[in-house]
Amino acid sequence: MTIKKRKAYELEIIDLAFGGKGLAKPDGFSVFIDRCIPGDVVLAKIIKKKKSWAEGKLIKLIKASPLRNEGRCQYCNFCGGCKWQQIGYDRQLEYKKRHVTESLDHIGGLKDIRVNDVIPSDHIYEYRNKMEFSCSSKRWLMPEELENEDVKKDFGIGLHVPGTFDQVIDIHHCDLMPELGNEILADVRAFIKASGLPAYHLRTHEGFWRFLMLRHSVAHDTWMVNVVTQSQHMEVVQQLAAVLTEKYPQIASVMNNITDAKSGVSLGKQEICLWGDDHINEQLGKFAFKISANSFFQTNTRACEKLYAKVSEYAALTGREMVMDLYSGTGTIPIWLSGQARMIYGIEIVTSAVRDARLNARLNGIENCEFLEGDIKDVLPRLNQQPDVLIIDPPRVGMHKDVVQQVLAMGPERIVYVSCNPSTLARDLELVSRDYDIKEIQPVDMFPHTYHIESVALLLKK
Ligand SMILES: C[S@@+](CC[C@H](N)C(=O)[O-])C[C@H]1O[C@@H](n2cnc3c(N)ncnc32)[C@H](O)[C@@H]1O
């Protein structure tokens, strides 16, 4: 069969590929199709064609795989939030482990690395402590709404449909966050609709309402509501804060981030605390944390404790070591390890995260953690220290190539590398593998129903 662009084909999905897409192999030619699972027979239209592979768009599910579950969420076939709800959780974990092993092999050329079974998340729904909903003046319609002329299309608040940057599904219920979040979302939607102010339009860059970010504290069962707007309009947002806080005693903080930046980011150029605290209080193990609206904090609080327990095990500290934590966020790893080391440096680029880290160390009475602000590649040469143990927890893009060289030059005996992206994990491990043995990798599932997987790798100097 010769696969041609824009034509539709009946294909059998035989595997799950990189990025969570279904893989069909008509006559050995690879076709990747989103939202399909092994065992499905589908009609797919080819939307991209390269020499050795193609990408198809699911048109119709002809025969459902026996592995397919009913997704719990009504939007799960359309929304970009979680695409794997139809796959049983045990099987998701198998695929995630394989994804790590195959990335190491295919991208890093690293074979025979010990990859343990994935540590599961205890909660597979309502596990996210942070959700960010976009406001759009262009609403994406669900199939059952297409024929309904009464449906209003000029406002939606929810999650993006993959492949469309300016359209959102008007989400009325998201299973990834605790239930009260859905009630707050409904009230914010109603308020915005009644406000008479338009949602921001990503093409024209006009409109007021941009995002609603909700943060939940698992330890205290409290919420932060952060409304992101294009400009300052105190009367309106104050009114929203009053409506919400009157109804929900669980809301501990209402923030307003204001940004006219044209990119779709929720980080405000200006931040105003409208009600309560300018942070939310959370607990990891025995440590307390204050988290600002824009600071990074692991999104699955309980799974994060399991992740850090692994970091702690691999770091194998005796109390005498000097430790460096690169990409330290709000200081959670240094604080977690503080009782086990002599001194810990955390390095982080986001000002508010460094401020939170220092505050959090003080809050917990910790005196052996120091936090430095700046780009790792600039801070490391200035700091000019030789750590005994190095923790590295970079963003999805992995380590900058200069940082890799700096790490090799420092040459710590032990490195614990935490990664949220198996591809860059494989690339970075390969870059240091001449000097380091990769002893073991422990995947930890922080994101059920998505193909994302967190991994902790233990590296020992050769
Ligand atoms: C995956 S998070 C890890 C945070 C922390 N270790 C934790 O577990 O919560 C990555 C962090 O790296 C920071 N970051 C990204 N690029 C950076 C850079 N070039 N220099 C320093 N920090 C950076 C981000 O702001 C973010 O806080």
The ligand as an SDF file (V2000), in Angstrom:
LIG
                    3D

 27 29  0  0  0  0  0  0  0  0999 V2000
   11.3550   20.8800   36.4100 C   0  0  0  0  0  0  0  0  0  0  0  0
   11.4700   22.3620   37.3430 S   0  0  0  0  0  0  0  0  0  0  0  0
   12.2400   21.7130   38.7780 C   0  0  0  0  0  0  0  0  0  0  0  0
   11.9500   22.4580   40.0390 C   0  0  0  0  0  0  0  0  0  0  0  0
   12.2630   21.7480   41.3490 C   0  0  0  0  0  0  0  0  0  0  0  0
   13.4310   20.9470   41.3030 N   0  0  0  0  0  0  0  0  0  0  0  0
   11.0790   20.9630   41.8340 C   0  0  0  0  0  0  0  0  0  0  0  0
   11.1640   19.7310   41.9720 O   0  0  0  0  0  0  0  0  0  0  0  0
   10.0260   21.5650   42.1180 O   0  0  0  0  0  0  0  0  0  0  0  0
   12.6950   23.2060   36.5030 C   0  0  0  0  0  0  0  0  0  0  0  0
   13.0570   24.5620   37.0720 C   0  0  0  0  0  0  0  0  0  0  0  0
   14.1410   25.0770   36.3120 O   0  0  0  0  0  0  0  0  0  0  0  0
   14.0330   26.4750   36.2210 C   0  0  0  0  0  0  0  0  0  0  0  0
   14.9010   26.8820   35.0850 N   0  0  0  0  0  0  0  0  0  0  0  0
   14.6250   26.7380   33.7610 C   0  0  0  0  0  0  0  0  0  0  0  0
   15.6800   27.1520   33.0300 N   0  0  0  0  0  0  0  0  0  0  0  0
   16.6470   27.5540   33.9000 C   0  0  0  0  0  0  0  0  0  0  0  0
   17.9630   28.0600   33.7490 C   0  0  0  0  0  0  0  0  0  0  0  0
   18.4940   28.2470   32.5400 N   0  0  0  0  0  0  0  0  0  0  0  0
   18.6610   28.3710   34.8360 N   0  0  0  0  0  0  0  0  0  0  0  0
   18.1120   28.1780   36.0790 C   0  0  0  0  0  0  0  0  0  0  0  0
   16.8650   27.6860   36.3000 N   0  0  0  0  0  0  0  0  0  0  0  0
   16.1420   27.3880   35.2190 C   0  0  0  0  0  0  0  0  0  0  0  0
   12.5380   26.6920   36.0490 C   0  0  0  0  0  0  0  0  0  0  0  0
   12.1700   27.9990   36.4130 O   0  0  0  0  0  0  0  0  0  0  0  0
   11.9740   25.6330   37.0060 C   0  0  0  0  0  0  0  0  0  0  0  0
   11.7670   26.1680   38.2880 O   0  0  0  0  0  0  0  0  0  0  0  0
  1  2  1  0
  2  3  1  0
  2 10  1  0
  3  4  1  0
  4  5  1  0
  5  6  1  0
  5  7  1  0
  7  8  2  0
  7  9  1  0
 10 11  1  0
 11 12  1  0
 11 26  1  0
 12 13  1  0
 13 14  1  0
 13 24  1  0
 14 15  1  0
 14 23  1  0
 15 16  2  0
 16 17  1  0
 17 18  1  0
 17 23  2  0
 18 19  1  0
 18 20  2  0
 20 21  1  0
 21 22  2  0
 22 23  1  0
 24 25  1  0
 24 26  1  0
 26 27  1  0
M  CHG  2   2   1   9  -1
M  END
$$$$
